[in-house]
Amino acid sequence: DNDNDNDNDDDNDNDNDNNNDNDNDNDNDNNNDNNDNNNNNDNDDNDNDDNNDGNNDNDDGNNNNNGGDFDDVCGCRVDSQTYVIGAIHTISIVSKFTGRHSFNTAGTSEISVSVTYAGDVEISADRTFSGSGNVVYGSGSTISIAAVTVYQIAVAFVTSTITISQTVTYTATVEMTSTAVTLHSVLALEAPFVTLTRTTIVGTGSASYRRSAGGFLNSFGSSFNTALAVATTAAAAKRTATSTLLVTALCGSEHGDLSFASGTALVAYLNCTASSTGGTYSSVTGSTTFSSGSHLIFDLVSNTSVPLYMSSFTAASDVQLEVISSTSTDYSVTLAKYASPGSCTASFGNTSIDGCTNGATCTVSGGIDSSNSSLCSIVFTQSQESSDGDSQTVYLGLLGLLAFVPIVGVAVWLAYSRAARAGDPEYPVLEYSVESAQEVAVDMPSPYLYPTPITSAVTPYTSPVPQPTPMPMYV
């Protein structure tokens, strides 16, 4: 019995040993892999790359190889391969591509994540970018758009170079930072927010900013040398806030010709400077035209404001001109200057002032520039009388009143004195002589030299004064 028990135990032990061996083999494989990783840094990189490559390949619907160095900014692996994109193109994992991408077949790119292109991108067939993600053209990227292209997702350009030779339309948020754009076709901006920062746009093409609802085009330190037309695609109601307008905002920027239709606005921030002007102007534009129903808004206006310069200025009579003042003291500052067409706009009939100090008088006027007769200027003035001046005026008025009272009193006294002395024989208007007076009893105090001043009015007379009860007096 004991032997049998031992056999059974041995069998069980063997079975367990076999199982343990299998487990050990698996463990040893894993341990070996780990030992390789610990002992050899190169192998560690290779192993991780292989594993990550496999995971990314399985997750990526485009079968893109996303292996390579890890990028902390995008949180993804860098892919340096070259891709030719077909008609159906989807990206569902965060990616950064440094290799060349060629969109030479018409189609749609559906992007549901953040995708960064840091290499060359060529669009030579009609292409629409859509989805819930966004596209970033990173530093060093070069984009050539030679076919009709529509971006229905947010797009950002950072230190990029763009050449546009066919119409490109942006319907979602657009940001361009330190980017150079050569425009030989149409740049159609329809996004709610467009921000150009230190960006240059040159070329023979044209740009437009059109929306049916409110929007902002912010140009900060940029040079926009092509014509820009701003217009709404639907009739706009009277302005109640900038959110209802299609707004183009300038700060330290340079633009070509600008035109503003009804329901649009140009906001000129006057606390900025355009670098090319040496700080003389806040922004510079070409020929600037404001149609009926448009708005010209000067913001951040103070006694240190730098004016906007326009090569020419044309405005409809009902253009809404608004000044937003940020200083409470009295001051006068030039809002804008433009080349004189022969005569300058002297007044603006539809003007509003925000921030005018309580009790102050704020005005907007126009005329020949005081420092250069070949220019016209638009000037804002805020002024009010100081409280000290008001007190002094009141004080002087009281002094004048006090001085007037004794003068009137003296004048009245002299008048009445002359009237009372009318009974003196030597007074020229009397009708009797000294001789006739010898026979007339005169009832008057004795001696009577000068009258006592009286306070009641006396009517001048030409006949002897009527006398009360006679008192005997002989001469």
Disulfide bonds with the S-S distance in Angstrom:
Cys74-Cys76 1.98
Cys251-Cys272 1.71
Cys344-Cys376 1.92
Cys356-Cys362 2.00
